Amino acid sequence: MSGNSSVGQRTVYEDGDQRNYPQSEIQTAERYKEGKENSHKANDSKDQRSIANRLDKEERKKEIVETSSKEAEEYKKDPTLPARNHGNEPSKGAKIDAELKAEEEEELRRKGKA
């Protein structure tokens, strides 16, 4: 059909690198990032993981949650901390938030509530 067109050059209509490979070649080709055999979801009862591996995974999950919650608490205490941790100057808004927080804490101390 590509040879019957009278518009443009013949190379425009040729497949170039777009070709259909034979089924035998597809079956023997190396798979790209193919999933591993018996790889299931973490909570799948058919998974071949040992109990020790599952416990280890759960412990690592808890550690990640604990570290992220500690960082979040520190960020709540000092709004300029994220910028300073990354070696940057805190934004104007973060500086204002820090000043407001300091003023509120001072006022609470004067009232004797903190």
All heavy atoms as an XYZ file, in Angstrom:
912
protein
N       0.821     -1.184      0.000
C       0.000      0.000      0.000
C       0.870      1.255      0.000
O       0.509      2.258     -0.578
C      -0.899     -0.005      1.226
C      -1.854      1.138      1.248
S      -3.115      0.810      2.440
C      -3.722      2.428      2.665
N       2.037      1.180      0.653
C       2.884      2.362      0.707
C       3.432      2.719     -0.666
O       3.750      3.863     -0.917
C       4.032      2.141      1.693
O       4.848      1.083      1.246
N       3.536      1.755     -1.536
C       4.056      2.035     -2.869
C       3.039      2.709     -3.760
O       3.392      3.266     -4.795
N       1.768      2.680     -3.416
C       0.712      3.229     -4.258
C       0.497      4.717     -4.043
O      -0.193      5.355     -4.829
C      -0.611      2.504     -3.991
C      -0.516      1.038     -4.354
O       0.298      0.646     -5.182
N      -1.357      0.239     -3.723
N       1.056      5.302     -3.002
C       0.824      6.707     -2.715
C       1.628      7.587     -3.653
O       2.774      7.297     -3.986
C       1.223      7.014     -1.265
O       1.092      8.387     -1.034
N       1.030      8.673     -4.077
C       1.744      9.601     -4.947
C       2.092     10.890     -4.198
O       2.459     11.867     -4.809
C       0.887      9.924     -6.172
O      -0.327     10.510     -5.755
N       1.932     10.868     -2.889
C       2.203     12.048     -2.081
C       3.462     11.801     -1.260
O       3.551     10.833     -0.521
C       1.018     12.343     -1.126
C       1.316     13.567     -0.292
C      -0.251     12.526     -1.913
N       4.463     12.656     -1.378
C       5.673     12.543     -0.575
C       6.600     11.455     -1.064
O       6.358     10.786     -2.068
N       7.685     11.272     -0.342
C       8.662     10.263     -0.707
C       8.259      8.904     -0.148
O       7.525      8.801      0.820
C      10.031     10.635     -0.136
C      10.566     11.943     -0.664
C      11.868     12.309      0.023
O      12.369     11.585      0.848
N      12.399     13.454     -0.347
N       8.824      7.880     -0.739
C       8.501      6.522     -0.312
C       8.988      6.264      1.118
O       8.360      5.551      1.879
C       9.132      5.533     -1.277
C       8.814      4.122     -0.937
C       9.494      3.169     -1.888
N       9.276      1.821     -1.420
C       8.620      0.904     -2.079
N       8.144      1.172     -3.264
N       8.447     -0.292     -1.586
N      10.099      6.897      1.530
C      10.659      6.647      2.862
C       9.727      7.107      3.978
O       9.804      6.622      5.094
C      12.011      7.363      3.017
O      11.836      8.753      2.772
C      13.045      6.786      2.084
N       8.854      8.048      3.688
C       7.904      8.520      4.685
C       6.952      7.391      5.093
O       6.537      7.299      6.241
C       7.095      9.713      4.143
C       5.979     10.106      5.086
C       8.006     10.894      3.870
N       6.647      6.513      4.151
C       5.658      5.476      4.400
C       6.262      4.129      4.790
O       5.544      3.203      5.117
C       4.780      5.297      3.163
C       4.074      6.577      2.805
C       4.539      7.384      1.788
C       2.968      6.981      3.529
C       3.911      8.561      1.477
C       2.337      8.168      3.229
C       2.804      8.961      2.204
O       2.176     10.130      1.917
N       7.583      3.994      4.770
C       8.202      2.729      5.148
C       8.242      2.609      6.664
O       8.299      3.607      7.386
C       9.600      2.628      4.554
C       9.552      2.445      3.046
C      10.929      2.278      2.450
O      11.925      2.347      3.171
O      10.993      2.091      1.232
N       8.265      1.378      7.148
C       8.164      1.139      8.586
C       9.436      1.487      9.347
O       9.385      1.755     10.528
C       7.748     -0.298      8.869
C       8.777     -1.305      8.411
O       9.718     -0.912      7.708
O       8.626     -2.475      8.754
N      10.599      1.486      8.701
C      11.828      1.800      9.398
C      12.068      0.819     10.531
O      12.178     -0.379     10.310
N      12.144      1.300     11.776
C      12.395      0.410     12.911
C      11.100     -0.123     13.532
O      11.144     -0.847     14.511
C      13.225      1.113     13.974
C      12.532      2.333     14.542
O      11.532      2.766     13.955
O      13.002      2.841     15.579
N       9.981      0.228     12.992
C       8.710     -0.261     13.510
C       8.320     -1.515     12.750
O       7.702     -1.456     11.708
C       7.616      0.790     13.367
C       7.923      2.066     14.100
C       6.844      3.098     13.849
O       5.848      2.817     13.205
N       7.047      4.293     14.352
N       8.703     -2.643     13.291
C       8.392     -3.895     12.592
C       7.820     -4.903     13.580
O       8.085     -4.818     14.768
C       9.612     -4.445     11.888
C      10.872     -4.486     12.691
C      12.036     -5.021     11.875
N      12.695     -4.047     11.035
C      13.652     -3.218     11.453
N      14.033     -3.234     12.694
N      14.219     -2.390     10.626
N       7.070     -5.804     13.059
C       6.507     -6.878     13.872
C       7.495     -8.029     13.907
O       7.838     -8.599     12.871
C       5.168     -7.347     13.297
C       4.126     -6.260     13.362
O       4.146     -5.450     14.273
N       3.216     -6.246     12.399
N       7.933     -8.364     15.102
C       8.885     -9.455     15.254
C       8.142    -10.786     15.235
O       6.999    -10.870     15.693
C       9.651     -9.309     16.567
C      10.557     -8.107     16.582
C      10.159     -6.927     17.186
C      11.802     -8.149     15.979
C      10.980     -5.815     17.210
C      12.641     -7.049     15.983
C      12.229     -5.886     16.602
O      13.055     -4.795     16.595
N       8.783    -11.839     14.765
C       8.130    -13.149     14.787
C       7.917    -13.622     16.223
O       8.676    -13.267     17.129
C       9.113    -14.061     14.058
C      10.352    -13.291     13.854
C      10.073    -11.856     14.116
N       6.885    -14.385     16.447
C       6.524    -14.856     17.781
C       7.666    -15.642     18.424
O       7.888    -15.544     19.626
C       5.256    -15.720     17.709
C       4.583    -15.938     19.030
C       4.026    -14.649     19.620
O       3.742    -13.686     18.921
N       3.861    -14.631     20.926
N       8.412    -16.402     17.643
C       9.525    -17.184     18.192
C      10.609    -16.273     18.758
O      11.217    -16.568     19.787
C      10.120    -18.082     17.117
O      10.608    -17.283     16.045
N      10.829    -15.129     18.120
C      11.835    -14.191     18.603
C      11.348    -13.484     19.865
O      12.127    -13.197     20.770
C      12.162    -13.171     17.515
C      13.355    -12.305     17.818
C      13.710    -11.393     16.657
O      13.420    -11.760     15.505
O      14.278    -10.329     16.915
N      10.073    -13.210     19.972
C       9.510    -12.554     21.144
C       9.624    -13.454     22.367
O       9.960    -13.006     23.457
C       8.039    -12.155     20.896
C       7.974    -11.051     19.843
C       7.362    -11.714     22.179
C       6.567    -10.714     19.401
N       9.376    -14.747     22.194
C       9.400    -15.676     23.316
C      10.810    -15.908     23.847
O      10.989    -16.179     25.028
C       8.769    -17.004     22.911
C       7.283    -16.876     22.677
C       6.669    -18.125     22.093
O       7.377    -19.037     21.684
N       5.346    -18.157     22.047
N      11.824    -15.800     23.002
C      13.192    -16.060     23.450
C      13.915    -14.783     23.862
O      15.017    -14.850     24.382
C      14.001    -16.744     22.339
O      14.000    -15.905     21.183
C      13.413    -18.101     22.008
N      13.328    -13.610     23.663
C      13.987    -12.353     23.998
C      14.089    -12.191     25.508
O      13.256    -12.684     26.271
C      13.205    -11.185     23.397
N      15.126    -11.467     25.942
C      15.306    -11.204     27.368
C      14.275    -10.165     27.807
O      14.077     -9.140     27.161
C      16.716    -10.663     27.617
C      17.027    -10.466     29.068
C      18.455     -9.983     29.283
O      19.323    -10.268     28.438
O      18.669     -9.312     30.292
N      13.630    -10.441     28.896
C      12.583     -9.541     29.394
C      13.201     -8.348     30.097
O      14.194     -8.477     30.798
C      11.664    -10.286     30.360
C      11.012    -11.487     29.761
C       9.994    -11.077     28.759
N       9.335    -12.269     28.247
C       8.404    -12.228     27.354
N       8.000    -11.093     26.859
N       7.854    -13.328     26.913
N      12.581     -7.197     29.939
C      13.071     -5.970     30.546
C      12.304     -5.713     31.838
O      11.087     -5.518     31.833
C      12.882     -4.804     29.578
C      13.345     -3.491     30.113
C      14.691     -3.216     30.236
C      12.444     -2.521     30.513
C      15.133     -2.019     30.732
C      12.870     -1.313     31.008
C      14.222     -1.063     31.111
O      14.655      0.131     31.614
N      13.014     -5.740     32.964
C      12.437     -5.473     34.290
C      11.189     -6.313     34.549
O      10.144     -5.818     34.966
C      12.108     -3.993     34.456
C      13.322     -3.114     34.531
C      12.934     -1.707     34.876
C      14.163     -0.837     35.008
N      13.853      0.527     35.349
N      11.282     -7.560     34.274
C      10.146     -8.438     34.488
C      10.033     -8.770     35.970
O      11.037     -8.918     36.658
C      10.323     -9.712     33.677
C       9.134    -10.647     33.757
C       9.297    -11.826     32.832
O       9.688    -11.636     31.685
O       9.028    -12.948     33.281
N       8.843     -8.934     36.460
C       8.645     -9.289     37.860
C       9.212    -10.650     38.169
O       9.311    -11.521     37.309
N       9.604    -10.826     39.404
C      10.197    -12.095     39.799
C       9.114    -13.114     40.117
O       8.008    -12.758     40.528
C      11.091    -11.890     41.010
C      12.277    -11.018     40.691
C      13.171    -10.848     41.872
C      14.337     -9.964     41.481
N      15.161     -9.605     42.608
N       9.460    -14.364     39.967
C       8.513    -15.430     40.249
C       8.168    -15.421     41.737
O       9.025    -15.205     42.579
C       9.145    -16.763     39.862
C       8.182    -17.914     39.938
C       8.808    -19.209     39.448
O       9.817    -19.143     38.727
O       8.276    -20.250     39.800
N       6.918    -15.643     42.055
C       6.402    -15.662     43.434
C       6.497    -14.303     44.128
O       6.535    -14.238     45.339
C       7.113    -16.722     44.282
C       6.835    -18.113     43.783
O       5.755    -18.395     43.274
N       7.807    -18.988     43.902
N       6.570    -13.237     43.387
C       6.588    -11.925     44.038
C       5.139    -11.467     44.195
O       4.428    -11.261     43.220
C       7.383    -10.925     43.221
O       6.795    -10.724     41.966
N       4.726    -11.346     45.432
C       3.351    -10.979     45.733
C       3.329     -9.724     46.581
O       4.365     -9.176     46.936
C       2.661    -12.104     46.513
C       2.650    -13.411     45.798
N       1.885    -13.648     44.693
C       3.337    -14.548     46.029
C       2.081    -14.873     44.276
N       2.963    -15.450     45.069
N       2.158     -9.327     46.947
C       2.017     -8.221     47.875
C       2.517     -8.678     49.243
O       2.547     -9.869     49.553
C       0.555     -7.795     47.962
C       0.031     -7.241     46.654
C      -1.413     -6.863     46.781
C      -1.922     -6.326     45.458
N      -3.340     -6.041     45.506
N       2.872     -7.718     50.072
C       3.471     -8.039     51.373
C       2.518     -8.842     52.260
O       2.943     -9.674     53.047
C       3.881     -6.765     52.085
N       1.233     -8.610     52.122
C       0.275     -9.308     52.991
C      -0.358    -10.520     52.309
O      -1.362    -11.040     52.769
C      -0.810     -8.341     53.448
C      -1.548     -7.710     52.292
O      -1.236     -7.968     51.141
N      -2.516     -6.872     52.603
N       0.229    -10.992     51.229
C      -0.301    -12.146     50.510
C       0.107    -13.430     51.221
O       1.285    -13.666     51.481
C       0.229    -12.150     49.076
C      -0.489    -13.163     48.201
O      -1.297    -13.942     48.748
O      -0.240    -13.178     46.995
N      -0.850    -14.268     51.545
C      -0.560    -15.496     52.280
C       0.186    -16.514     51.426
O       0.811    -17.429     51.951
C      -1.855    -16.110     52.802
O      -2.689    -16.456     51.713
N       0.144    -16.374     50.112
C       0.819    -17.308     49.226
C       2.297    -16.957     49.023
O       3.023    -17.680     48.375
C       0.138    -17.327     47.864
C      -1.290    -17.788     47.910
C      -1.902    -17.665     46.538
C      -3.394    -17.866     46.601
N      -4.022    -17.533     45.330
N       2.709    -15.834     49.559
C       4.079    -15.393     49.380
C       5.043    -16.348     50.072
O       4.731    -16.917     51.110
C       4.243    -13.987     49.959
C       5.472    -13.288     49.430
O       6.278    -13.944     48.751
O       5.619    -12.088     49.695
N       6.238    -16.503     49.510
C       7.208    -17.453     50.024
C       8.145    -16.845     51.072
O       9.148    -17.434     51.412
C       8.044    -18.007     48.860
C       7.218    -18.721     47.820
C       6.504    -19.936     48.383
O       7.059    -20.655     49.192
N       5.259    -20.140     47.971
N       7.858    -15.664     51.578
C       8.708    -15.029     52.575
C       8.673    -15.794     53.884
O       7.649    -16.335     54.273
C       8.244    -13.605     52.862
C       8.590    -12.647     51.818
C       8.258    -11.267     52.298
N       8.457    -10.342     51.202
C       7.929     -9.160     51.145
N       7.192     -8.727     52.113
N       8.156     -8.394     50.120
N       9.796    -15.748     54.575
C       9.821    -16.381     55.892
C       9.214    -15.415     56.909
O       9.098    -14.214     56.676
C      11.257    -16.722     56.294
O      11.983    -15.533     56.523
N       8.861    -15.947     58.040
C       8.265    -15.114     59.095
C       9.284    -14.084     59.566
O       8.934    -12.935     59.834
C       7.780    -15.997     60.255
C       6.622    -16.865     59.762
C       7.353    -15.158     61.441
C       6.148    -17.888     60.769
N      10.549    -14.485     59.661
C      11.596    -13.556     60.106
C      11.710    -12.365     59.151
O      11.864    -11.220     59.596
C      12.928    -14.272     60.199
N      11.611    -12.623     57.855
C      11.688    -11.531     56.888
C      10.496    -10.592     57.025
O      10.632     -9.379     56.892
C      11.752    -12.076     55.465
C      13.076    -12.693     55.130
O      14.059    -12.494     55.830
N      13.104    -13.465     54.056
N       9.344    -11.148     57.281
C       8.154    -10.295     57.454
C       8.283     -9.424     58.699
O       7.952     -8.240     58.679
C       6.902    -11.158     57.553
C       6.529    -11.811     56.254
C       5.260    -12.608     56.361
N       5.036    -13.348     55.129
C       4.023    -14.133     54.928
N       3.130    -14.320     55.868
N       3.878    -14.761     53.778
N       8.776    -10.006     59.793
C       8.965     -9.230     61.022
C       9.992     -8.129     60.812
O       9.818     -7.004     61.290
C       9.394    -10.153     62.165
C       8.328    -11.125     62.669
C       8.932    -12.089     63.680
C       7.169    -10.371     63.285
N      11.069     -8.451     60.115
C      12.107     -7.461     59.842
C      11.547     -6.299     59.034
O      11.850     -5.134     59.295
C      13.266     -8.121     59.096
C      14.430     -7.183     58.906
O      14.776     -6.482     59.879
O      14.992     -7.155     57.795
N      10.713     -6.609     58.059
C      10.115     -5.564     57.237
C       9.220     -4.651     58.072
O       9.241     -3.434     57.927
C       9.303     -6.180     56.094
C       8.698     -5.152     55.180
C       7.902     -5.780     54.086
C       7.267     -4.700     53.243
N       6.261     -5.200     52.352
N       8.437     -5.239     58.975
C       7.563     -4.441     59.832
C       8.372     -3.549     60.763
O       8.004     -2.402     61.016
C       6.635     -5.352     60.632
C       5.585     -6.049     59.795
C       4.678     -5.088     59.053
O       4.270     -4.060     59.638
O       4.378     -5.352     57.880
N       9.492     -4.045     61.272
C      10.335     -3.231     62.150
C      10.913     -2.041     61.390
O      10.972     -0.928     61.916
C      11.467     -4.081     62.732
C      10.997     -5.049     63.796
C      12.110     -5.942     64.302
O      13.289     -5.689     63.963
O      11.811     -6.893     65.033
N      11.343     -2.280     60.161
C      11.876     -1.186     59.361
C      10.799     -0.144     59.077
O      11.075      1.047     59.054
C      12.469     -1.714     58.061
C      13.861     -2.294     58.265
C      14.522     -2.655     56.951
N      14.185     -4.045     56.669
C      13.736     -4.513     55.522
N      13.577     -3.715     54.512
N      13.461     -5.779     55.363
N       9.561     -0.578     58.863
C       8.458      0.359     58.639
C       8.269      1.254     59.856
O       8.092      2.463     59.737
C       7.152     -0.406     58.393
C       6.859     -0.743     56.979
C       5.465     -1.325     56.900
C       5.125     -1.852     55.546
N       3.801     -2.465     55.496
N       8.313      0.646     61.050
C       8.137      1.419     62.281
C       9.254      2.434     62.465
O       9.013      3.563     62.890
C       8.088      0.474     63.487
C       6.822     -0.342     63.550
C       6.847     -1.281     64.735
C       5.619     -2.181     64.738
N       5.654     -3.162     65.827
N      10.502      2.039     62.149
C      11.624      2.960     62.279
C      11.453      4.162     61.365
O      11.721      5.294     61.759
C      12.937      2.245     61.946
C      13.358      1.239     62.987
C      14.580      0.441     62.565
O      15.161      0.749     61.496
O      14.943     -0.486     63.298
N      10.990      3.927     60.155
C      10.791      5.018     59.204
C       9.721      5.969     59.724
O       9.872      7.188     59.674
C      10.423      4.473     57.808
C      11.625      3.759     57.198
C       9.930      5.577     56.895
C      11.314      3.014     55.921
N       8.635      5.425     60.250
C       7.554      6.263     60.777
C       8.043      7.059     61.975
O       7.746      8.251     62.116
C       6.334      5.382     61.150
C       5.305      6.185     61.909
C       5.712      4.786     59.895
N       8.823      6.434     62.860
C       9.318      7.133     64.047
C      10.249      8.274     63.678
O      10.148      9.365     64.237
C      10.033      6.147     64.970
C       9.097      5.183     65.667
C       9.833      4.105     66.439
O      11.085      4.138     66.478
O       9.161      3.236     67.005
N      11.165      8.055     62.738
C      12.099      9.115     62.363
C      11.360     10.261     61.686
O      11.683     11.423     61.927
C      13.211      8.595     61.439
O      12.630      7.994     60.289
C      14.090      7.600     62.162
N      10.383      9.947     60.846
C       9.658     11.022     60.174
C       8.816     11.811     61.169
O       8.674     13.017     61.039
C       8.789     10.475     59.049
O       7.790      9.630     59.556
N       8.273     11.152     62.196
C       7.471     11.878     63.179
C       8.365     12.751     64.059
O       7.958     13.840     64.467
C       6.652     10.909     64.026
O       7.500     10.072     64.785
N       9.599     12.301     64.340
C      10.523     13.130     65.118
C      10.882     14.397     64.349
O      10.924     15.488     64.924
C      11.797     12.342     65.445
C      11.598     11.271     66.478
C      12.885     10.515     66.720
C      12.664      9.351     67.666
N      13.888      8.544     67.834
N      11.142     14.232     63.062
C      11.459     15.398     62.235
C      10.281     16.358     62.178
O      10.460     17.569     62.255
C      11.840     14.957     60.830
C      13.161     14.256     60.729
C      13.449     13.744     59.334
O      12.576     13.898     58.450
O      14.535     13.199     59.134
N       9.090     15.825     62.062
C       7.902     16.680     61.993
C       7.736     17.469     63.288
O       7.387     18.660     63.257
C       6.664     15.832     61.731
N       8.000     16.827     64.416
C       7.899     17.527     65.707
C       8.936     18.644     65.795
O       8.649     19.731     66.287
C       8.081     16.544     66.863
C       6.916     15.597     67.048
C       5.621     16.320     67.385
O       5.656     17.301     68.163
O       4.580     15.921     66.855
N      10.153     18.380     65.335
C      11.189     19.414     65.361
C      10.818     20.579     64.453
O      11.062     21.741     64.796
C      12.529     18.816     64.933
C      13.107     17.846     65.941
C      14.367     17.168     65.436
O      14.798     17.441     64.296
O      14.916     16.355     66.189
N      10.231     20.289     63.294
C       9.828     21.345     62.375
C       8.714     22.204     62.980
O       8.634     23.392     62.718
C       9.388     20.778     61.037
C      10.503     20.165     60.220
C      10.229     19.266     59.210
C      11.833     20.481     60.449
C      11.246     18.698     58.455
C      12.850     19.918     59.705
C      12.562     19.030     58.714
O      13.559     18.477     57.963
N       7.851     21.585     63.774
C       6.783     22.345     64.412
C       7.346     23.280     65.474
O       6.823     24.365     65.694
C       5.759     21.397     65.044
C       4.904     20.686     64.024
C       3.928     19.748     64.689
C       3.140     18.957     63.672
N       2.257     17.965     64.296
N       8.433     22.860     66.138
C       9.043     23.695     67.169
C       9.785     24.882     66.573
O       9.785     25.967     67.143
C      10.008     22.868     68.024
C       9.314     21.833     68.871
C      10.323     21.013     69.648
C       9.629     19.899     70.425
N      10.599     19.026     71.098
N      10.454     24.664     65.451
C      11.242     25.722     64.826
C      10.948     25.767     63.327
O      11.438     24.926     62.574
C      12.735     25.476     65.062
C      13.596     26.610     64.526
O      13.042     27.652     64.117
O      14.827     26.453     64.522
N      10.163     26.747     62.858
C       9.796     26.792     61.443
C      10.969     27.105     60.510
O      10.887     26.885     59.308
C       8.737     27.887     61.365
C       8.783     28.614     62.642
C       9.477     27.776     63.637
N      12.084     27.601     61.051
C      13.231     27.899     60.199
C      14.154     26.692     60.050
O      15.108     26.729     59.274
C      14.045     29.071     60.775
O      14.542     28.705     62.071
C      13.197     30.319     60.888
N      13.891     25.627     60.783
C      14.768     24.458     60.792
C      14.928     23.777     59.427
O      16.056     23.451     59.054
C      14.272     23.450     61.832
C      15.186     22.270     62.106
C      16.489     22.748     62.705
C      14.515     21.289     63.037
N      13.868     23.552     58.646
C      14.060     22.871     57.363
C      15.033     23.608     56.436
O      15.897     22.990     55.826
C      12.663     22.823     56.756
C      11.729     22.960     57.890
C      12.444     23.779     58.908
N      14.901     24.911     56.368
C      15.788     25.680     55.488
C      17.223     25.620     55.997
O      18.164     25.429     55.219
C      15.316     27.126     55.394
N      17.406     25.775     57.314
C      18.759     25.743     57.870
C      19.382     24.355     57.733
O      20.590     24.240     57.524
C      18.750     26.198     59.325
C      18.515     27.709     59.444
C      18.723     28.243     60.834
N      17.599     27.837     61.681
C      17.726     27.161     62.812
N      18.898     26.821     63.259
N      16.665     26.838     63.518
N      18.585     23.302     57.830
C      19.109     21.946     57.651
C      19.638     21.731     56.245
O      20.546     20.932     56.037
C      18.033     20.902     57.950
C      17.838     20.689     59.425
O      18.635     21.139     60.239
N      16.774     20.000     59.781
N      19.064     22.420     55.282
C      19.490     22.277     53.893
C      20.503     23.339     53.494
O      20.857     23.460     52.324
C      18.284     22.324     52.953
C      17.378     21.146     53.114
N      17.681     19.915     52.590
C      16.201     20.997     53.756
C      16.727     19.067     52.901
N      15.815     19.689     53.605
N      20.966     24.120     54.468
C      21.999     25.115     54.190
C      21.485     26.371     53.528
O      22.250     27.095     52.895
N      20.209     26.654     53.675
C      19.620     27.848     53.060
C      19.183     28.831     54.132
O      19.002     28.474     55.301
C      18.409     27.469     52.205
C      18.765     26.532     51.089
O      19.809     26.669     50.462
N      17.912     25.563     50.834
N      18.978     30.053     53.710
C      18.442     31.049     54.631
C      16.923     30.858     54.710
O      16.269     30.669     53.694
C      18.753     32.454     54.112
C      18.265     33.544     55.046
C      18.528     34.932     54.493
O      19.293     35.059     53.517
O      17.946     35.875     55.026
N      16.372     30.881     55.930
C      14.920     30.700     56.069
C      14.147     31.804     55.345
O      14.618     32.934     55.228
C      14.689     30.779     57.580
C      16.007     30.485     58.183
C      17.035     30.974     57.215
N      12.975     31.461     54.888
C      12.139     32.444     54.184
C      11.625     33.489     55.155
O      11.666     33.317     56.377
C      10.965     31.739     53.510
O      10.084     31.240     54.497
N      11.113     34.560     54.594
C      10.577     35.647     55.413
C       9.409     35.141     56.259
O       9.284     35.478     57.438
C      10.134     36.797     54.507
C       9.678     38.022     55.233
C       9.352     39.144     54.258
C       8.893     40.392     54.973
N       8.566     41.467     54.031
N       8.556     34.317     55.663
C       7.412     33.770     56.401
C       7.842     32.887     57.558
O       7.253     32.929     58.644
N       8.888     32.079     57.341
C       9.379     31.210     58.409
C       9.971     32.046     59.537
O       9.795     31.723     60.723
C      10.420     30.239     57.862
N      10.664     33.130     59.182
C      11.227     34.008     60.210
C      10.113     34.667     61.025
O      10.195     34.757     62.254
C      12.102     35.082     59.565
C      13.381     34.544     58.982
C      14.157     35.660     58.311
C      15.396     35.162     57.625
N      16.101     36.232     56.895
N       9.080     35.110     60.343
C       7.948     35.748     61.031
C       7.261     34.732     61.939
O       6.913     35.050     63.085
C       6.959     36.352     60.008
C       7.610     37.543     59.296
C       5.654     36.760     60.683
C       6.809     38.094     58.143
N       7.075     33.502     61.446
C       6.467     32.458     62.277
C       7.293     32.210     63.528
O       6.746     32.032     64.625
C       6.333     31.155     61.487
C       5.238     31.218     60.438
O       4.408     32.154     60.501
O       5.208     30.322     59.560
N       8.618     32.185     63.393
C       9.489     31.962     64.546
C       9.363     33.112     65.537
O       9.315     32.887     66.764
C      10.931     31.801     64.089
N       9.300     34.349     65.031
C       9.141     35.503     65.916
C       7.811     35.455     66.653
O       7.740     35.714     67.864
C       9.244     36.800     65.111
C      10.623     37.110     64.593
C      10.639     38.336     63.684
O       9.628     39.079     63.647
O      11.656     38.538     63.011
N       6.741     35.148     65.936
C       5.422     35.062     66.558
C       5.391     33.981     67.636
O       4.826     34.181     68.723
C       4.344     34.780     65.511
C       4.023     35.921     64.558
C       3.062     35.449     63.477
C       3.425     37.096     65.310
N       5.990     32.852     67.341
C       6.014     31.763     68.309
C       6.798     32.175     69.555
O       6.376     31.895     70.683
C       6.636     30.513     67.685
C       6.569     29.328     68.588
C       6.884     28.063     67.839
C       6.744     26.920     68.799
N       6.022     25.819     68.322
N       7.925     32.857     69.363
C       8.723     33.325     70.506
C       7.933     34.325     71.344
O       7.963     34.278     72.583
C      10.025     33.934     70.015
N       7.217     35.229     70.667
C       6.400     36.215     71.387
C       5.293     35.531     72.181
O       5.020     35.905     73.327
C       5.797     37.215     70.401
C       6.805     38.172     69.799
C       6.197     39.048     68.719
O       4.957     38.979     68.497
O       6.957     39.790     68.079
N       4.646     34.539     71.577
C       3.575     33.830     72.278
C       4.113     33.074     73.488
O       3.482     33.068     74.562
C       2.878     32.861     71.318
C       2.038     33.547     70.268
C       1.471     32.582     69.247
O       1.762     31.369     69.330
O       0.745     33.042     68.355
N       5.275     32.446     73.336
C       5.866     31.720     74.465
C       6.234     32.680     75.586
O       6.038     32.378     76.768
C       7.097     30.933     74.002
C       6.758     29.736     73.158
C       7.987     29.040     72.601
O       9.116     29.550     72.813
O       7.812     28.000     71.955
N       6.772     33.854     75.222
C       7.131     34.861     76.228
C       5.886     35.345     76.970
O       5.882     35.506     78.186
C       7.845     36.036     75.542
C       8.291     37.112     76.488
C       9.331     36.627     77.481
O      10.125     35.727     77.131
O       9.330     37.140     78.619
N       4.813     35.549     76.229
C       3.569     36.005     76.843
C       3.003     34.940     77.790
O       2.519     35.252     78.875
C       2.548     36.329     75.753
C       1.302     37.013     76.268
C       0.397     37.460     75.136
O       0.905     37.811     74.058
O      -0.827     37.446     75.359
N       3.092     33.682     77.390
C       2.628     32.596     78.258
C       3.487     32.501     79.518
O       2.975     32.241     80.609
C       2.644     31.262     77.510
C       1.549     31.065     76.463
C       1.781     29.776     75.683
C       0.185     31.038     77.127
N       4.785     32.727     79.385
C       5.668     32.702     80.562
C       5.294     33.823     81.527
O       5.314     33.626     82.742
C       7.130     32.842     80.134
C       7.735     31.539     79.691
C       9.245     31.638     79.579
N       9.674     30.710     78.547
C      10.114     31.043     77.338
N      10.198     32.293     76.992
N      10.449     30.112     76.490
N       5.014     35.006     80.985
C       4.633     36.138     81.844
C       3.339     35.847     82.589
O       3.168     36.248     83.726
C       4.471     37.409     81.011
C       5.792     38.128     80.760
C       5.573     39.471     80.142
N       5.397     39.259     78.693
C       4.586     39.945     77.924
N       3.871     40.923     78.424
N       4.503     39.704     76.641
N       2.432     35.170     81.943
C       1.154     34.834     82.577
C       1.304     33.643     83.510
O       0.393     33.344     84.271
C       0.105     34.521     81.514
C      -0.302     35.741     80.716
C      -1.380     35.394     79.718
C      -1.814     36.624     78.936
N      -2.862     36.300     77.970
N       2.437     32.931     83.417
C       2.688     31.830     84.327
C       2.049     30.520     83.895
O       1.836     29.629     84.711
N       1.740     30.361     82.648
C       1.091     29.149     82.177
C       2.062     28.161     81.540
O       1.692     27.033     81.288
C      -0.004     29.498     81.172
C      -1.157     30.234     81.788
C      -2.265     30.440     80.799
C      -3.427     31.160     81.449
N      -4.509     31.378     80.518
N       3.264     28.598     81.277
C       4.175     27.671     80.596
C       5.355     27.300     81.469
O       5.772     27.901     82.350
C       4.692     28.287     79.296
